[in-house]
Amino acid sequence: PPAPKGPICTKMCERCPLVDLCLANARHRKPYWGVLGGISWVQGRQAHLLDPDDARLLEISAKIVS
């Protein structure tokens, strides 16, 4: 499956009391990948800002599946 999109990530994190701190940390550190603060990150970029055909999304999807 592809990396989760912004609305799904937001839903995953919305109930967490640390979501604001987590997102601020992610924006500062630009993680390689993962879901932090309700945003899906792929190679240091917010995934919802990437083109859906971007090779980075396909690469991270392959890692999630395996």
All heavy atoms as a GROMACS GRO file, in nm:
protein
  507
    1PRO      N    1   0.083  -0.121   0.000
    1PRO     CA    2   0.000   0.000   0.000
    1PRO      C    3   0.087   0.125   0.000
    1PRO      O    4   0.198   0.123   0.052
    1PRO     CB    5  -0.079  -0.012   0.130
    1PRO     CG    6   0.001  -0.103   0.216
    1PRO     CD    7   0.077  -0.193   0.124
    2PRO      N    8   0.037   0.233  -0.056
    2PRO     CA    9   0.113   0.357  -0.057
    2PRO      C   10   0.123   0.418   0.082
    2PRO      O   11   0.047   0.381   0.172
    2PRO     CB   12   0.034   0.447  -0.151
    2PRO     CG   13  -0.105   0.393  -0.146
    2PRO     CD   14  -0.092   0.245  -0.122
    3ALA      N   15   0.215   0.511   0.098
    3ALA     CA   16   0.228   0.583   0.224
    3ALA      C   17   0.096   0.656   0.252
    3ALA      O   18   0.030   0.702   0.159
    3ALA     CB   19   0.342   0.682   0.216
    4PRO      N   20   0.054   0.665   0.377
    4PRO     CA   21  -0.072   0.732   0.407
    4PRO      C   22  -0.069   0.878   0.366
    4PRO      O   23   0.034   0.944   0.372
    4PRO     CB   24  -0.088   0.717   0.558
    4PRO     CG   25   0.041   0.669   0.610
    4PRO     CD   26   0.121   0.615   0.496
    5LYS      N   27  -0.183   0.929   0.323
    5LYS     CA   28  -0.196   1.068   0.282
    5LYS      C   29  -0.226   1.156   0.404
    5LYS      O   30  -0.263   1.106   0.510
    5LYS     CB   31  -0.308   1.084   0.179
    5LYS     CG   32  -0.287   1.002   0.054
    5LYS     CD   33  -0.174   1.059  -0.028
    5LYS     CE   34  -0.161   0.980  -0.157
    5LYS     NZ   35  -0.039   1.002  -0.225
    6GLY      N   36  -0.215   1.287   0.387
    6GLY     CA   37  -0.234   1.382   0.495
    6GLY      C   38  -0.357   1.360   0.582
    6GLY      O   39  -0.346   1.354   0.705
    7PRO      N   40  -0.478   1.346   0.524
    7PRO     CA   41  -0.597   1.329   0.608
    7PRO      C   42  -0.593   1.202   0.693
    7PRO      O   43  -0.638   1.202   0.808
    7PRO     CB   44  -0.712   1.322   0.507
    7PRO     CG   45  -0.661   1.390   0.385
    7PRO     CD   46  -0.513   1.363   0.383
    8ILE      N   47  -0.538   1.094   0.639
    8ILE     CA   48  -0.527   0.970   0.715
    8ILE      C   49  -0.427   0.988   0.829
    8ILE      O   50  -0.453   0.946   0.943
    8ILE     CB   51  -0.487   0.853   0.623
    8ILE    CG1   52  -0.597   0.826   0.521
    8ILE    CG2   53  -0.456   0.728   0.705
    8ILE    CD1   54  -0.560   0.728   0.413
    9CYS      N   55  -0.315   1.052   0.799
    9CYS     CA   56  -0.214   1.076   0.903
    9CYS      C   57  -0.271   1.163   1.014
    9CYS      O   58  -0.248   1.138   1.132
    9CYS     CB   59  -0.091   1.143   0.842
    9CYS     SG   60  -0.007   1.039   0.723
   10THR      N   61  -0.343   1.266   0.975
   10THR     CA   62  -0.403   1.356   1.074
   10THR      C   63  -0.498   1.278   1.164
   10THR      O   64  -0.496   1.295   1.286
   10THR     CB   65  -0.477   1.470   1.003
   10THR    OG1   66  -0.384   1.540   0.920
   10THR    CG2   67  -0.539   1.566   1.102
   11LYS      N   68  -0.581   1.192   1.106
   11LYS     CA   69  -0.675   1.112   1.184
   11LYS      C   70  -0.601   1.019   1.280
   11LYS      O   71  -0.644   0.999   1.394
   11LYS     CB   72  -0.763   1.031   1.088
   11LYS     CG   73  -0.885   0.972   1.150
   11LYS     CD   74  -0.986   1.081   1.173
   11LYS     CE   75  -1.118   1.019   1.213
   11LYS     NZ   76  -1.207   1.117   1.272
   12MET      N   77  -0.489   0.962   1.235
   12MET     CA   78  -0.412   0.871   1.319
   12MET      C   79  -0.359   0.941   1.444
   12MET      O   80  -0.350   0.882   1.550
   12MET     CB   81  -0.293   0.814   1.240
   12MET     CG   82  -0.334   0.717   1.131
   12MET     SD   83  -0.198   0.675   1.018
   12MET     CE   84  -0.080   0.602   1.127
   13CYS      N   85  -0.324   1.068   1.430
   13CYS     CA   86  -0.256   1.139   1.538
   13CYS      C   87  -0.345   1.235   1.617
   13CYS      O   88  -0.304   1.286   1.721
   13CYS     CB   89  -0.138   1.218   1.482
   13CYS     SG   90  -0.008   1.116   1.412
   14GLU      N   91  -0.468   1.261   1.570
   14GLU     CA   92  -0.548   1.368   1.628
   14GLU      C   93  -0.578   1.353   1.777
   14GLU      O   94  -0.594   1.453   1.846
   14GLU     CB   95  -0.676   1.389   1.550
   14GLU     CG   96  -0.780   1.280   1.567
   14GLU     CD   97  -0.903   1.304   1.481
   14GLU    OE1   98  -0.911   1.406   1.412
   14GLU    OE2   99  -0.992   1.218   1.485
   15ARG      N  100  -0.584   1.233   1.829
   15ARG     CA  101  -0.618   1.212   1.969
   15ARG      C  102  -0.496   1.214   2.060
   15ARG      O  103  -0.509   1.214   2.182
   15ARG     CB  104  -0.694   1.081   1.986
   15ARG     CG  105  -0.827   1.082   1.910
   15ARG     CD  106  -0.902   0.956   1.925
   15ARG     NE  107  -0.950   0.947   2.063
   15ARG     CZ  108  -1.007   0.841   2.115
   15ARG    NH1  109  -1.024   0.735   2.042
   15ARG    NH2  110  -1.048   0.840   2.240
   16CYS      N  111  -0.378   1.219   2.003
   16CYS     CA  112  -0.255   1.216   2.082
   16CYS      C  113  -0.230   1.352   2.147
   16CYS      O  114  -0.234   1.454   2.079
   16CYS     CB  115  -0.137   1.178   1.993
   16CYS     SG  116   0.020   1.176   2.084
   17PRO      N  117  -0.204   1.354   2.278
   17PRO     CA  118  -0.180   1.482   2.344
   17PRO      C  119  -0.046   1.547   2.304
   17PRO      O  120  -0.023   1.663   2.333
   17PRO     CB  121  -0.181   1.446   2.493
   17PRO     CG  122  -0.145   1.302   2.498
   17PRO     CD  123  -0.200   1.242   2.371
   18LEU      N  124   0.040   1.472   2.235
   18LEU     CA  125   0.171   1.524   2.196
   18LEU      C  126   0.179   1.563   2.049
   18LEU      O  127   0.288   1.591   1.998
   18LEU     CB  128   0.279   1.420   2.227
   18LEU     CG  129   0.290   1.376   2.373
   18LEU    CD1  130   0.392   1.266   2.387
   18LEU    CD2  131   0.324   1.494   2.461
   19VAL      N  132   0.065   1.568   1.980
   19VAL     CA  133   0.067   1.589   1.836
   19VAL      C  134   0.136   1.720   1.797
   19VAL      O  135   0.214   1.724   1.702
   19VAL     CB  136  -0.075   1.578   1.774
   19VAL    CG1  137  -0.163   1.693   1.815
   19VAL    CG2  138  -0.066   1.568   1.622
   20ASP      N  139   0.113   1.829   1.869
   20ASP     CA  140   0.176   1.957   1.833
   20ASP      C  141   0.327   1.952   1.852
   20ASP      O  142   0.404   1.998   1.766
   20ASP     CB  143   0.116   2.072   1.915
   20ASP     CG  144  -0.029   2.097   1.880
   20ASP    OD1  145  -0.068   2.071   1.763
   20ASP    OD2  146  -0.104   2.143   1.968
   21LEU      N  147   0.371   1.895   1.962
   21LEU     CA  148   0.514   1.881   1.989
   21LEU      C  149   0.578   1.788   1.885
   21LEU      O  150   0.687   1.817   1.833
   21LEU     CB  151   0.537   1.827   2.129
   21LEU     CG  152   0.681   1.804   2.170
   21LEU    CD1  153   0.759   1.934   2.170
   21LEU    CD2  154   0.686   1.739   2.308
   22CYS      N  155   0.511   1.680   1.854
   22CYS     CA  156   0.560   1.582   1.757
   22CYS      C  157   0.576   1.646   1.619
   22CYS      O  158   0.678   1.630   1.552
   22CYS     CB  159   0.463   1.465   1.752
   22CYS     SG  160   0.515   1.329   1.649
   23LEU      N  161   0.476   1.723   1.575
   23LEU     CA  162   0.482   1.787   1.445
   23LEU      C  163   0.592   1.892   1.441
   23LEU      O  164   0.666   1.901   1.343
   23LEU     CB  165   0.347   1.850   1.410
   23LEU     CG  166   0.340   1.918   1.273
   23LEU    CD1  167   0.379   1.824   1.161
   23LEU    CD2  168   0.200   1.974   1.251
   24ALA      N  169   0.605   1.971   1.546
   24ALA     CA  170   0.710   2.073   1.550
   24ALA      C  171   0.848   2.007   1.542
   24ALA      O  172   0.937   2.054   1.470
   24ALA     CB  173   0.699   2.155   1.678
   25ASN      N  174   0.865   1.896   1.612
   25ASN     CA  175   0.992   1.822   1.609
   25ASN      C  176   1.018   1.767   1.468
   25ASN      O  177   1.129   1.776   1.417
   25ASN     CB  178   0.989   1.709   1.712
   25ASN     CG  179   1.119   1.632   1.714
   25ASN    OD1  180   1.225   1.690   1.723
   25ASN    ND2  181   1.109   1.501   1.704
   26ALA      N  182   0.914   1.713   1.406
   26ALA     CA  183   0.930   1.658   1.271
   26ALA      C  184   0.966   1.767   1.171
   26ALA      O  185   1.051   1.747   1.083
   26ALA     CB  186   0.803   1.586   1.228
   27ARG      N  187   0.903   1.883   1.183
   27ARG     CA  188   0.935   1.993   1.090
   27ARG      C  189   1.078   2.041   1.109
   27ARG      O  190   1.142   2.085   1.015
   27ARG     CB  191   0.836   2.107   1.109
   27ARG     CG  192   0.701   2.074   1.050
   27ARG     CD  193   0.608   2.192   1.053
   27ARG     NE  194   0.488   2.161   0.978
   27ARG     CZ  195   0.369   2.208   1.009
   27ARG    NH1  196   0.353   2.287   1.113
   27ARG    NH2  197   0.265   2.176   0.936
   28HIS      N  198   1.127   2.033   1.230
   28HIS     CA  199   1.265   2.074   1.258
   28HIS      C  200   1.365   1.969   1.209
   28HIS      O  201   1.464   2.002   1.144
   28HIS     CB  202   1.283   2.098   1.408
   28HIS     CG  203   1.424   2.126   1.447
   28HIS    ND1  204   1.487   2.245   1.417
   28HIS    CD2  205   1.516   2.049   1.510
   28HIS    CE1  206   1.611   2.240   1.462
   28HIS    NE2  207   1.631   2.122   1.518
   29ARG      N  208   1.339   1.841   1.239
   29ARG     CA  209   1.434   1.734   1.210
   29ARG      C  210   1.422   1.679   1.068
   29ARG      O  211   1.516   1.619   1.018
   29ARG     CB  212   1.415   1.620   1.310
   29ARG     CG  213   1.447   1.666   1.452
   29ARG     CD  214   1.433   1.555   1.551
   29ARG     NE  215   1.539   1.459   1.527
   29ARG     CZ  216   1.531   1.330   1.554
   29ARG    NH1  217   1.422   1.281   1.608
   29ARG    NH2  218   1.630   1.250   1.530
   30LYS      N  219   1.305   1.695   1.004
   30LYS     CA  220   1.280   1.640   0.870
   30LYS      C  221   1.320   1.493   0.862
   30LYS      O  222   1.418   1.456   0.797
   30LYS     CB  223   1.350   1.722   0.764
   30LYS     CG  224   1.296   1.864   0.755
   30LYS     CD  225   1.364   1.941   0.645
   30LYS     CE  226   1.306   2.077   0.627
   30LYS     NZ  227   1.315   2.166   0.739
   31PRO      N  228   1.244   1.406   0.930
   31PRO     CA  229   1.278   1.264   0.934
   31PRO      C  230   1.279   1.200   0.795
   31PRO      O  231   1.214   1.248   0.703
   31PRO     CB  232   1.166   1.203   1.020
   31PRO     CG  233   1.053   1.297   1.004
   31PRO     CD  234   1.114   1.433   0.988
   32TYR      N  235   1.354   1.091   0.784
   32TYR     CA  236   1.364   1.020   0.656
   32TYR      C  237   1.227   0.968   0.611
   32TYR      O  238   1.188   0.981   0.497
   32TYR     CB  239   1.464   0.905   0.670
   32TYR     CG  240   1.489   0.832   0.540
   32TYR    CD1  241   1.563   0.891   0.439
   32TYR    CD2  242   1.440   0.705   0.521
   32TYR    CE1  243   1.587   0.825   0.320
   32TYR    CE2  244   1.463   0.637   0.402
   32TYR     CZ  245   1.536   0.699   0.302
   32TYR     OH  246   1.558   0.633   0.185
   33TRP      N  247   1.152   0.908   0.704
   33TRP     CA  248   1.018   0.860   0.673
   33TRP      C  249   0.944   0.836   0.803
   33TRP      O  250   1.002   0.832   0.910
   33TRP     CB  251   1.019   0.735   0.586
   33TRP     CG  252   1.066   0.611   0.655
   33TRP    CD1  253   1.196   0.573   0.673
   33TRP    CD2  254   0.986   0.512   0.718
   33TRP    NE1  255   1.201   0.455   0.742
   33TRP    CE2  256   1.072   0.415   0.772
   33TRP    CE3  257   0.850   0.495   0.734
   33TRP    CZ2  258   1.027   0.304   0.839
   33TRP    CZ3  259   0.805   0.384   0.802
   33TRP    CH2  260   0.893   0.290   0.853
   34GLY      N  261   0.814   0.820   0.794
   34GLY     CA  262   0.731   0.790   0.910
   34GLY      C  263   0.612   0.885   0.920
   34GLY      O  264   0.595   0.974   0.839
   35VAL      N  265   0.529   0.862   1.019
   35VAL     CA  266   0.414   0.948   1.045
   35VAL      C  267   0.441   1.018   1.178
   35VAL      O  268   0.452   0.954   1.281
   35VAL     CB  269   0.283   0.868   1.052
   35VAL    CG1  270   0.167   0.960   1.089
   35VAL    CG2  271   0.256   0.798   0.920
   36LEU      N  272   0.456   1.148   1.172
   36LEU     CA  273   0.486   1.227   1.291
   36LEU      C  274   0.395   1.350   1.292
   36LEU      O  275   0.388   1.422   1.194
   36LEU     CB  276   0.632   1.272   1.292
   36LEU     CG  277   0.733   1.158   1.298
   36LEU    CD1  278   0.870   1.209   1.260
   36LEU    CD2  279   0.735   1.097   1.436
   37GLY      N  280   0.327   1.371   1.402
   37GLY     CA  281   0.242   1.488   1.415
   37GLY      C  282   0.130   1.494   1.313
   37GLY      O  283   0.084   1.600   1.275
   38GLY      N  284   0.085   1.378   1.266
   38GLY     CA  285  -0.025   1.374   1.170
   38GLY      C  286   0.018   1.395   1.026
   38GLY      O  287  -0.064   1.406   0.937
   39ILE      N  288   0.148   1.402   1.001
   39ILE     CA  289   0.199   1.420   0.866
   39ILE      C  290   0.286   1.300   0.829
   39ILE      O  291   0.368   1.256   0.907
   39ILE     CB  292   0.286   1.549   0.857
   39ILE    CG1  293   0.204   1.672   0.894
   39ILE    CG2  294   0.348   1.565   0.720
   39ILE    CD1  295   0.093   1.707   0.797
   40SER      N  296   0.266   1.250   0.708
   40SER     CA  297   0.349   1.139   0.658
   40SER      C  298   0.472   1.198   0.591
   40SER      O  299   0.462   1.284   0.505
   40SER     CB  300   0.270   1.056   0.557
   40SER     OG  301   0.348   0.952   0.505
   41TRP      N  302   0.590   1.151   0.635
   41TRP     CA  303   0.718   1.201   0.583
   41TRP      C  304   0.784   1.094   0.498
   41TRP      O  305   0.789   0.979   0.534
   41TRP     CB  306   0.809   1.238   0.699
   41TRP     CG  307   0.756   1.352   0.778
   41TRP    CD1  308   0.660   1.345   0.876
   41TRP    CD2  309   0.789   1.488   0.767
   41TRP    NE1  310   0.633   1.469   0.926
   41TRP    CE2  311   0.712   1.560   0.861
   41TRP    CE3  312   0.879   1.559   0.687
   41TRP    CZ2  313   0.721   1.697   0.876
   41TRP    CZ3  314   0.887   1.695   0.704
   41TRP    CH2  315   0.809   1.762   0.796
   42VAL      N  316   0.834   1.134   0.382
   42VAL     CA  317   0.907   1.045   0.292
   42VAL      C  318   1.036   1.115   0.252
   42VAL      O  319   1.033   1.221   0.189
   42VAL     CB  320   0.823   1.012   0.166
   42VAL    CG1  321   0.903   0.929   0.069
   42VAL    CG2  322   0.694   0.941   0.205
   43GLN      N  323   1.147   1.058   0.291
   43GLN     CA  324   1.279   1.111   0.262
   43GLN      C  325   1.288   1.260   0.296
   43GLN      O  326   1.333   1.342   0.217
   43GLN     CB  327   1.318   1.085   0.117
   43GLN     CG  328   1.335   0.937   0.091
   43GLN     CD  329   1.388   0.907  -0.047
   43GLN    OE1  330   1.380   0.988  -0.137
   43GLN    NE2  331   1.442   0.788  -0.063
   44GLY      N  332   1.242   1.293   0.416
   44GLY     CA  333   1.254   1.428   0.466
   44GLY      C  334   1.157   1.529   0.409
   44GLY      O  335   1.169   1.648   0.434
   45ARG      N  336   1.058   1.485   0.333
   45ARG     CA  337   0.957   1.576   0.277
   45ARG      C  338   0.820   1.529   0.319
   45ARG      O  339   0.795   1.411   0.337
   45ARG     CB  340   0.963   1.575   0.123
   45ARG     CG  341   1.096   1.621   0.072
   45ARG     CD  342   1.096   1.721  -0.040
   45ARG     NE  343   0.978   1.796  -0.063
   45ARG     CZ  344   0.924   1.813  -0.184
   45ARG    NH1  345   0.976   1.756  -0.288
   45ARG    NH2  346   0.817   1.888  -0.199
   46GLN      N  347   0.728   1.622   0.332
   46GLN     CA  348   0.591   1.587   0.366
   46GLN      C  349   0.528   1.517   0.246
   46GLN      O  350   0.523   1.574   0.137
   46GLN     CB  351   0.512   1.711   0.404
   46GLN     CG  352   0.564   1.777   0.530
   46GLN     CD  353   0.488   1.901   0.567
   46GLN    OE1  354   0.372   1.915   0.534
   46GLN    NE2  355   0.553   1.990   0.638
   47ALA      N  356   0.484   1.394   0.265
   47ALA     CA  357   0.438   1.310   0.154
   47ALA      C  358   0.322   1.372   0.077
   47ALA      O  359   0.314   1.357  -0.044
   47ALA     CB  360   0.400   1.171   0.204
   48HIS      N  361   0.233   1.441   0.145
   48HIS     CA  362   0.118   1.497   0.074
   48HIS      C  363   0.158   1.610  -0.021
   48HIS      O  364   0.080   1.652  -0.104
   48HIS     CB  365   0.010   1.544   0.172
   48HIS     CG  366   0.050   1.660   0.257
   48HIS    ND1  367   0.132   1.645   0.367
   48HIS    CD2  368   0.022   1.791   0.248
   48HIS    CE1  369   0.151   1.763   0.423
   48HIS    NE2  370   0.087   1.853   0.352
   49LEU      N  371   0.284   1.657  -0.012
   49LEU     CA  372   0.333   1.759  -0.104
   49LEU      C  373   0.404   1.698  -0.225
   49LEU      O  374   0.437   1.768  -0.319
   49LEU     CB  375   0.429   1.854  -0.032
   49LEU     CG  376   0.370   1.930   0.087
   49LEU    CD1  377   0.478   2.014   0.155
   49LEU    CD2  378   0.253   2.016   0.045
   50LEU      N  379   0.426   1.566  -0.222
   50LEU     CA  380   0.493   1.497  -0.332
   50LEU      C  381   0.392   1.458  -0.440
   50LEU      O  382   0.275   1.435  -0.412
   50LEU     CB  383   0.564   1.371  -0.283
   50LEU     CG  384   0.679   1.391  -0.184
   50LEU    CD1  385   0.725   1.255  -0.131
   50LEU    CD2  386   0.794   1.465  -0.248
   51ASP      N  387   0.438   1.448  -0.561
   51ASP     CA  388   0.357   1.398  -0.671
   51ASP      C  389   0.324   1.251  -0.643
   51ASP      O  390   0.413   1.176  -0.601
   51ASP     CB  391   0.437   1.410  -0.801
   51ASP     CG  392   0.360   1.369  -0.924
   51ASP    OD1  393   0.291   1.265  -0.919
   51ASP    OD2  394   0.369   1.440  -1.024
   52PRO      N  395   0.200   1.207  -0.664
   52PRO     CA  396   0.163   1.067  -0.636
   52PRO      C  397   0.248   0.965  -0.712
   52PRO      O  398   0.262   0.852  -0.669
   52PRO     CB  399   0.017   1.057  -0.680
   52PRO     CG  400  -0.033   1.196  -0.682
   52PRO     CD  401   0.085   1.286  -0.710
   53ASP      N  402   0.308   1.005  -0.824
   53ASP     CA  403   0.392   0.913  -0.902
   53ASP      C  404   0.539   0.925  -0.864
   53ASP      O  405   0.624   0.863  -0.927
   53ASP     CB  406   0.376   0.941  -1.052
   53ASP     CG  407   0.235   0.911  -1.099
   53ASP    OD1  408   0.174   0.816  -1.046
   53ASP    OD2  409   0.186   0.984  -1.188
   54ASP      N  410   0.570   1.003  -0.763
   54ASP     CA  411   0.709   1.022  -0.721
   54ASP      C  412   0.769   0.889  -0.678
   54ASP      O  413   0.710   0.814  -0.602
   54ASP     CB  414   0.714   1.122  -0.605
   54ASP     CG  415   0.855   1.170  -0.575
   54ASP    OD1  416   0.942   1.085  -0.548
   54ASP    OD2  417   0.876   1.292  -0.578
   55ALA      N  418   0.889   0.860  -0.726
   55ALA     CA  419   0.957   0.733  -0.696
   55ALA      C  420   0.978   0.714  -0.546
   55ALA      O  421   0.981   0.602  -0.497
   55ALA     CB  422   1.090   0.726  -0.769
   56ARG      N  423   0.992   0.825  -0.470
   56ARG     CA  424   1.012   0.813  -0.326
   56ARG      C  425   0.891   0.751  -0.258
   56ARG      O  426   0.906   0.674  -0.163
   56ARG     CB  427   1.044   0.949  -0.265
   56ARG     CG  428   1.181   1.001  -0.307
   56ARG     CD  429   1.202   1.140  -0.260
   56ARG     NE  430   1.121   1.231  -0.340
   56ARG     CZ  431   1.136   1.362  -0.338
   56ARG    NH1  432   1.223   1.419  -0.259
   56ARG    NH2  433   1.060   1.438  -0.413
   57LEU      N  434   0.771   0.782  -0.304
   57LEU     CA  435   0.652   0.722  -0.246
   57LEU      C  436   0.647   0.572  -0.276
   57LEU      O  437   0.611   0.492  -0.191
   57LEU     CB  438   0.525   0.790  -0.299
   57LEU     CG  439   0.498   0.930  -0.247
   57LEU    CD1  440   0.376   0.988  -0.318
   57LEU    CD2  441   0.477   0.930  -0.098
   58LEU      N  442   0.684   0.536  -0.398
   58LEU     CA  443   0.685   0.394  -0.435
   58LEU      C  444   0.790   0.319  -0.353
   58LEU      O  445   0.766   0.208  -0.308
   58LEU     CB  446   0.712   0.380  -0.585
   58LEU     CG  447   0.608   0.445  -0.676
   58LEU    CD1  448   0.654   0.436  -0.821
   58LEU    CD2  449   0.472   0.382  -0.657
   59GLU      N  450   0.905   0.381  -0.330
   59GLU     CA  451   1.012   0.318  -0.254
   59GLU      C  452   0.968   0.293  -0.109
   59GLU      O  453   0.987   0.185  -0.056
   59GLU     CB  454   1.136   0.406  -0.257
   59GLU     CG  455   1.252   0.351  -0.179
   59GLU     CD  456   1.370   0.448  -0.175
   59GLU    OE1  457   1.387   0.522  -0.274
   59GLU    OE2  458   1.442   0.446  -0.075
   60ILE      N  459   0.908   0.393  -0.048
   60ILE     CA  460   0.867   0.376   0.092
   60ILE      C  461   0.752   0.276   0.103
   60ILE      O  462   0.744   0.200   0.198
   60ILE     CB  463   0.833   0.512   0.157
   60ILE    CG1  464   0.831   0.500   0.309
   60ILE    CG2  465   0.701   0.567   0.111
   60ILE    CD1  466   0.960   0.469   0.373
   61SER      N  467   0.664   0.274   0.003
   61SER     CA  468   0.556   0.177   0.003
   61SER      C  469   0.610   0.036   0.001
   61SER      O  470   0.562  -0.053   0.070
   61SER     CB  471   0.463   0.199  -0.117
   61SER     OG  472   0.401   0.324  -0.108
   62ALA      N  473   0.714   0.015  -0.079
   62ALA     CA  474   0.776  -0.118  -0.087
   62ALA      C  475   0.836  -0.158   0.046
   62ALA      O  476   0.827  -0.273   0.087
   62ALA     CB  477   0.882  -0.120  -0.196
   63LYS      N  478   0.895  -0.063   0.119
   63LYS     CA  479   0.954  -0.093   0.250
   63LYS      C  480   0.846  -0.127   0.352
   63LYS      O  481   0.866  -0.213   0.438
   63LYS     CB  482   1.036   0.026   0.299
   63LYS     CG  483   1.164   0.044   0.225
   63LYS     CD  484   1.242   0.162   0.278
   63LYS     CE  485   1.369   0.182   0.199
   63LYS     NZ  486   1.445   0.297   0.246
   64ILE      N  487   0.731  -0.060   0.344
   64ILE     CA  488   0.622  -0.085   0.438
   64ILE      C  489   0.567  -0.226   0.417
   64ILE      O  490   0.538  -0.297   0.512
   64ILE     CB  491   0.510   0.020   0.422
   64ILE    CG1  492   0.561   0.157   0.469
   64ILE    CG2  493   0.385  -0.020   0.499
   64ILE    CD1  494   0.469   0.271   0.436
   65VAL      N  495   0.554  -0.267   0.292
   65VAL     CA  496   0.498  -0.398   0.259
   65VAL      C  497   0.591  -0.510   0.300
   65VAL      O  498   0.548  -0.613   0.352
   65VAL     CB  499   0.466  -0.406   0.109
   65VAL    CG1  500   0.428  -0.547   0.069
   65VAL    CG2  501   0.355  -0.308   0.073
   66SER      N  502   0.722  -0.491   0.284
   66SER     CA  503   0.816  -0.600   0.312
   66SER      C  504   0.849  -0.613   0.458
   66SER      O  505   0.802  -0.555   0.544
   66SER     CB  506   0.944  -0.580   0.235
   66SER     OG  507   1.005  -0.458   0.267
   0.00000   0.00000   0.00000
